[in-house]
């Protein structure tokens, strides 16, 4: 009996330890996503200023659009640097290597699978090869591979005649090898996964506000765990698809579809702006008004800074963390 009692707490501790490690891993991923996401405001400003109905400066709009077009690569670099223990630039280089290798390997495997049946369609006409589109998910996966490889192999010591390729220089090499293997696997399974994502996207975009409500609630309620950037990345950059009438290019994601002129684009992000620019600054004002007179001077400076950050940059975590743990019920209402 004593043995059984001693084993049970140990088992529970192992479960809690495993859960905490998983949560910590997702938190690290969420924090690492903030680096590439931080460039989006300036990209959006440049893109908007360059439009014909504003300043009509095409090269300015193209400058902002260049960031959006290469966002998966930026995700790969940013996530790799965020996961690397010392945030070294070698991890970012490995992230870029991983993204290109991963994308090429997965598409090559996907094409090879289609070639076997592509010239035997029912109507006798050849079909068209379809590419898999991992978008920012591919960048995130590449960044994770590169970051983990960096932490594992950054101190690798090779024989003297190969020492030039040792240490941090070895990281992009081994990252490329792992990316080939994982990219091949993704080429096999991603088409099925992509169908599931497309189904989820179709439901969210045709659910008449229910999907947007679910996304909004999850977005706010995941902030304490640092996981909201994960769901944001999918909705902003991968949700749904739309053919840009100007270029004929297929774009994915709520933001990209909006910029391309999709009438349904922006559905999931439009509601954030009133909250970021007005609701949360108003909440900061309410906190200041309710503060004791002797504390108003000290509290006012902090509240002004977090309110200004939310209004100008759309970064709401500072003000939300000020009350989510002190008044969790209020934060739950805020999330809904």
Buried (B, 14 or more C-beta within 10 A) or exposed (E): EEEEEEEEEEEEEEEEEEEEEEEEEBBBBBBBBBBBBEBBEEBBEBBBBBBEEEEEBEEBBEBBBEBBBEBBBBBBBBBBBBBBEEBBEBBBBBBBBBBBBBBBBBBBBBBEEBEEEBEEEEEEEEEEEEEBBBBBBBBBBBBBBBBBBBBEBBEBEEEEEEEEEBBBBBBBBBBBEBBBEBBBEBBEEBBEEBEEBBEBBBEBBEEEEEBBEBBBEBBBBBBBEBBBBBBBBBBBBBBBBBBBEEEEEEBBBBBBBBBBEBEEBBBBBEBBEEBBBEBBBEBBBEBBEEBEEEEBEEBBEBBBEBBEBBBEEBBBBBBBBBBBEEEEEEBEEBBE
